[in-house]
Amino acid sequence: MKSLRLKDGKERSLLRRHPWIFESAIAKGGGDPGETVRVESHKGEFLAWASVSPASKIRARAWSFDEQQRIDAAFLASRVAAAIRARRRFDIRSDAMRLVHGESDGLPGLIVDRYGDTLVAQFLSAGAERWKAALADALLAETGLARLYERSDTSSRKLEGLPEATGWLRGEGPTGLTIQEHGWKLTLDIATGHKTGFYLDQRDSRHKFAEHARRLGLQRVLNCYSYTGGFTVAALAGGAAHVTSIDSSAPALERARANVQLNGLNLARTDFLDADVNGSLRRFIEEGRSFDAIVLDPPKLAPTVAHAERAARAYKDINRLALKLLEPGGVLFTFSCSGGISADLFHKIVASAGADAGVDGYITERLAGAPDHPMTLEFPEGEYLKGLVVLRK
């Protein structure tokens, strides 16, 4: 059995059962891509069994902290089963959900989403890649489904030294699907959509926005980075009089229009702009326009802490512009899905944006990903999505 020996003092995070082992913590040892190795303290004491990622700064990811545990197909199947059992205890009002959320479910580098009768998986670490066949078998056996599509085409694969991989792993069928959540329907394409095809992590925030539309009687809603119109459908379903949706993807906007019509909502109550959000917000200010609700759900701007400073400026600018456009008494739903931006830092960014805009507001709620995208006590990095609901004074 190959091993990794850590430098003196570098075992503390593993003793807290945090699964990541960085290159800088290793004194000696290694293994082939995805190979399971014994991780030891500088004194040779057992710490964990971990899969090696020779090309990554996260040089190894822990499977287990039990020295007696054997890392094999049966072990992985038990982890898959435990993750799926956990979802039955969560409040998920949809036929689409995340079944496996990587390290938070003890399966580093594995993301699995269910869309009705179809599974979509991302194998994002060398360890998950090495065990791909066994993991696919376990997922189908546990769910009783027959179709599994792979979307291992993210930038994190490159950091692992792995090529992109997409296509059917098990079974086959159409990639265009329709899901249901909170009483409305949404369409997606698992082959071409963002992430595994859709933003399931915003499910509950979309529902909350619909509730705000209903309670506040929203008239003019602005949905920025609208993608395929999830928040647009939510606002209209909640009774909003009119929604303007902005995205730089024409195909996404076409699907957004289709989603509005699919739910029997009035397309005349919508505008769809194929445009840059930042430039559009500036133009709206020049035109003297205003809105009584705005959603800011931009793409990931800071994948790591190293990108945080530059991303903070971008987040601040769009929030400053949005707050200028928000009517007194209006509501802002603003989000960051960047792992490199903490919840506290995001709060400070939005507060600074308000100060520059000359706007104050009540923070009525803090938002996070839906419960099937969990953060655990041992892995706080699972909290990548954070949001604020700001009611302008």
Summary of the structure (lengths in Angstrom):
residues: 393
radius of gyration: 22.3
end to end distance: 62.9
largest distance: 70.0
contacts: 1389
relative contact order: 0.09
helix: 35%
strand: 31%
